[in-house]
């Protein structure tokens, strides 16, 4: 349902009242005093509606003080302070500004009204993304930069759109040649042969219950959230991202809805696979650790699991850097009432993933803030003999080295 403005709601109420009076008037004698009084009331209401329509705003607009000093001295901060505000170095910030400046969203509209500079809009957005919902509100950012609160939200929507438009370039599955390079690096570091990545799920916590099907976003940790699935490489670059799934979904269920699971031949060459925790089902494209009772009294299986866990630190660090740098993802303060707002939520998550990859690719790192692991419940799907034998063969290889 489209949300009406205060002005539109007022006009709608007036027209509803007019229809009621017209219905009553139809039962009156034409020319009677009651008829004329009713007609007079209708004419008065229509004049009020016309007057409201002629004003762009229903209530008087407040003038926002133009605090230009902050913008003027923004680039005068030393790199430590600058990095604390927008979560990146000055040089990377300027490069990112150039990357998004050509997006259509920053082009002047037909009315010719000039936008604020792209760097200004980007800085406001990054400062918003750098804090959770309570840490840095739209209003405080607006006061600091000397703009209206609505302008901060508009800037953020533009920047999110521009970053999301870059996602095909910055979030992409490696081709065959690049997968060979990734597999070689992973084998050198962790001994797993032909492994091309690490998968896990993380919950993007929502600050409030969605209005549409809110109950399915309630996760097993008693929070409203969106389940996001990511596959990263050894450098912690996100190579595949799946957004939009409700928090009640398990990692295994979410993975089965992905293109990586549905179309393995488009993503893997022969013998290639990814590592995932016990929340996923074991398959020849997804290597998981041993579970009980296979762990009991078997030192080889325990050693395999330890090596498996050490390798998977890459995806845990990926989430730690991603959500630690962009704390907005730890408590997303959006009201989710319709499809457009859910779509915007998905774009925000993708846009921050683009930022994550862009910054790492430009050597602008961030200390991973790995909190308690978001361990999903173990998959209860049976492990068939053929995939068990396959896992045994990999265990034999890595334990020999």
N, C-alpha and C positions, 0 to 999 in steps of 0.2 A: 504494500500500500504506500502511495506517495505521501510524504509528509507535507502538510500545508503550512504556509507561513502564518504568522499572527494576522497579517492583513487579509490573506485569503480566507482564514477562518471567520473573521469579522464579516466580510462580504457574504460568505455562505450563510451565516446566521441571519443576516438581514433578508436575503432572498427567501430563506425558509419562512420567516415571519410574514413576508409579503404574500407568499403562496397561501398561507393560512388565512390571511385577511381577504384575499381574492375569493377563496372558497366560501367564506362567510358572506361576503358581499353579494355573491350570486343568489343567495336566498332572500335578499332584502328587496323592498320596493324601490325602483329607480326614482330618485329625487327626494326620497324620504330623508329626514334628519340623520337617522342612523346610517343610511347609505352614504350621505355626503361626508359625515364624520369619518367613516371607514376609508373612503376614497382619499380624504385629506391625510390620514395617517399613512396610507400607502405612498402618496406623493412625497411626504416628508421622509419616509424611509428610503425611497429611491434617490432622493437628493443627497442623503447621508452616504449611501453606497457610491454614488457618483463622485462625491467629494473624497472618499477614501481612495478610490481608484486613481484619482488625479495626483495623489501623493505617493512618492516612491517608498517612503518609510512611514509606518503608522505612528511610531513614537519619535520624538526629537532625537537627533543623532548627537552623541557625545563627541566632543573634539578630543583627540588623543594627543598629548604633548609629544612633539617631535624631538626625541632625545638623540640627536645626530652624533653626539660625542662617542658613543659606544661603537657605532659603525665606522667613524672616522679613524679610531685608534685600534680597530679590530686586528689589523695585520701588524700592529706594533707590539703585541704580546710576544714574549720570548717563546721558544718552541715548546717548552714544558707546559706553560700556561695555555698556549694555543691548542696543544694536543689534549689537554684536559677538557677544553670546551667542545671541540668537534671530533675528538678521538682519532686524529691523524695529524701528520706533519704538515707544515705550510706548503711544501713543494708538492705533496700528494694532493692536498686540497685544491691547489691551483690546477693541477693536471686533471682532477676529477671535474672541476668546473668546466674546463675545455671539452671534456668528453660528453657532458650532458647539454652543453649550451646550444648545440645544433638541433636538439629535439623540437618537434613542432609545438610542444606545449608552451615553449617560451617565445613563440612567434607572436607579434602584435595582432590583436583581434581587428575586425573590420572597423570598430569604433575608433581605432587609432590610439586608444589609451595605452600609455607606456607602462611596462612592468618595471618592478625593481630589478636591479642587476641580478644576474643568475647567481653570482657568488653570495649575494645577500640572502636570497631565498634558500640556497643550499646550506648556509651557515645556520639559519633559523631551524631548518629541518634536522640537521645533524645534532644540534643542541637538544632538540626535542627527543630524538631517538636515543641519545646518550643517557637518558634518565628514565626511570620507571614513571608510572602515571602520577605518583604523588611527589616525586622528587623535583620535577621541573614542569610546571603546568604551562599550558598555552598562554594564560594571562601573564605569568611572570616573564616569559620570553617576550611577549608583546610589549610589556612595560619597559623591558631592558632595551629593546631595539627601537622603541618609539613608533610602533605600528599597532593597528587594531588586532584584537584576538582573532577575528575572522580572517584577517590577512595571513596570520601565521598558519592557520589551517589550510588556506588556499595555497600558500607556498609549499607546504608539505605535500599536498596532493599532486602538485606539478612535479616536484622533485621525485616523488615515489613513481609517478608515471614514467619519467625520463629514465630512472634507474631500471625499472621493470622492462622497459624497451631494450635495455642493454643485456638482459638475461640470456638471450640465445648466444651471445658472444662470450659471456663470462661464466655461465653455468652450462657446460656441455660435456657429453660423454666422450672419453678419449677414443681416438681412432685406433686401428690395429697397431700401427707403429708406436704410438704413444703408450698403448697398453703394455707392449713389450718392455718399454723403458720403465714403466711403473712396476711391472712384475720383477724386473731385474733389481730395482732398488729395494723393494720389499723383501725379496729373497736374501739380498746381501745383509739387510738389517735384522730380519726375523726368521730366516730360513724357510719360509713358506714358498714353495715353488708355484709359479703361474698365478699368484694372487694379484688382483688388479684393484683392490679397494676394500673399504671397511664400511659396514652399514650399521645404522642404529636409528632409533626414534627418539625424539625429544618433544616435550609438551610446551607449547607456547601458552602460558597461563592468561586467561581472560579476567579482567577485573570485575565483570558482572555476567550474569546468566544471559545468554542470547535469547531474544524474544521469540525467535523462530526455532522450534525443535530444540529448545535449550537443554532438555534432559539428556540428549545424546552426547552433549559436550561435557557432561559430568564424569570425571575420570575416577580411577580406583583410589586416588589420593584425596578424594573429596574436594576437588577443585574443578572449575570450569576451564577447559583448555581445548586447543587444537593439536592433534597428533601430526607431527612433521617428520617425514622420513628423509634421511640424507645418506648419501654414499660419498666418502671422501677418499683421496689418495694419500700417499705417504707424506705429502707436503701440507696436508690439512686443507687442501683445496676441495670445495664441494663440487663433485662431478655429476651428481644427480640429486634432484630435489622434488619431493612430492608434498604438496600442501593441500589444505582444504578438508582434511579428514577430522571427524569429531574425536574428542578426547576419550570416548569410551572404547575406541578401536584398539586392539592389541597390535603390537609391532608386526606380528606374523600376518594378521589379517590385512593390515595396511600395505605390507609389502606385496601381497598377492594381488593388489589392485594396481600395482605399478607396471609401467612398460618394461622395466628390467625383468620382472617375473613373467609377464605375458609374452614377451618377444625376446627370449634369451639369445637367439641367433643374431639379432641386431646389436647385441651388446657384448657378446663373448666369442672368442675363438675357441678352438678345441682345447680342453683342459683348464681353461681360465675360470676363475671363481672369485667370490668376495668372502670376507670373514664377517660373521655376525654372532651375537651372544645367544644364549639358550632360549631367548624369547622367540627365536625363529625356528622354523622347521628345517632339518638337515636335508640338503639336496646337493646334486653335483655342481650346482652353481652358487651354493651358499654353504660354506663350511662352518659348522657350529661346534662348541665344546662337548665333551662327554658329560652325561648326566648320571645321577644315581639310577640303578645300582652299579653301572659300569665303572664308576669312580672308586668304589669300595675295594680297598686292598690291592689296587692296581697302580703301581708307581709310574709306569709308562703313560697311562691315561692322565694321571695327575700332572706329570711333567708337560705333556702335550697341552693340557688346559692352561698351565702357567704361561707357556710360550704364546698360546692363543690370546690370552688376556693381555700380555705385554704388547702384542701387535695392535690390539684393538684400542690402545690408549690414544691412537691417532684420531679416532672419531670422537672420543670423549674430550680431547683437547680442542677439536674443531668446534664442538658445541660450547666449550668453556670460553673460547676466544670470541665466537659469534655473539653469544648472549651476554658475555661480560663486557664487550665493547658497546653493544647496543642493548642497554638495559631495559629499554622500552618493551622488549620481547618477554620480560619477566612478569609483566602485569599490564597487558595491552588494554588501555582505557577507551575502548570503543563500544558504542551501543550498536548491537547487531540485531537489526529489526527486519531487514529485507535482503534480497539477493545482491543488490548493489553494494551494501555495506559488508557482506561476507566477501564479495569479490575484492573490495578495497583492502580488507584484512589480508587476503592471500597475496595481494600485490605488495603490501608492506613487508611481509615475510620474505618474499622473493627479492625485493629491493635491498633488504639488509644482507641477504646472501650474496647479492651482486657486490655490495660494499665489502663484505668479508673477503671474497675472492680477489677483487680489484686491489685491495690494500696489501694482501699477502703477495700477490704477483708483482707489486711494486715495492716489495721489501719494507713495508710499513707494518711491522708485527705488533702483537699485543700479548701480554702475559695471560695464558689460559687460567681462567678461574673455574676450576673443576670442583663443583659441589658434590654432594652425595650422588652416586650413580643412579640414574633413572632406570633401574633394572626392571624390565618387564617380567611378568610371570612366565615361567618356562612353558614352551610349547608342548602340548600333550599329544602331538601327532606321532604315530608310530614311525620308527626309523627302519626302513627296509634293509634287507641283507646287502643289496648291491651298493647302496650309499654308505652303509657301514664299512663294507670292504674298501670302498674308495677312501674313506676317512682313515682307515687303518694303513693304507698304502702311503698316504701323506705323512702320517705319524711316523712311519718307519723311516721316511726320508729325512724329516727334520730332526729326529732324535739321533740319527747317525752322525750328524755334523757337530 
